[in-house]
Amino acid sequence: MQIIFPNEPPEYSGRELTVAFTAMVDGERVECTITAEALEDHFGAASPRFEDMLGAFDTHRSRIEAATRRLLSETRAQCAVLRSGYVRFYEANVRS
């Protein structure tokens, strides 16, 4: 399974409190999101405000993409929603 992340800007959703970004999985676009809670708990976002969430996403994009890559591999390329619990599990197992 080939997973790449196009160099496209993420999209903030104030209604959903998420940041959306795209992955290409074997040539198919897959919509991915990360929750405000995950960005606050693991990536230093000070609040769910636009500036804080996008700043944390941009700063930690490579770590977020690595966790997303694993989630996409585990779910066989369905849409991916990174929640705080998954990020905690992923990072605990990466460091082991």
CORPE-V360793 format. One line per field, one symbol per residue. ss: DSSP state (a for helix, b for strand, c for the rest). psi: psi as a letter, one per 30 degrees, with the letter a starting at -180 (. if undefined). burial: b if it has 16 or more other C-alpha atoms within 10 Angstrom, else e. A space follows every 50 residues. Layout:
BEGIN
ss = ???
psi = ???
burial = ???
END
This chain:
BEGIN
ss = ccbbccccccbbbccccbbbbbbbbccbbbbbbbbaaaaaaaacccccca aaaaaaaaacaaaaaaaaaaaaaaaccccbbbcaaaaaaaaaaaac
psi = kkkljlikklkkjeefhlkklkljjhfkkkkklkleeeeeefggkflgle eeeeeeeeegeeeeeeeeeeeeeeghhlkkjjleeeeeeeeefef.
burial = eebebeeeebebbeeebbbbbbbebeeebbebbbbbbbbbbbbbbeebeb ebbbbbbeeeeeebbebbbebbeeeebebbbbbbeebeebeeeeee
END
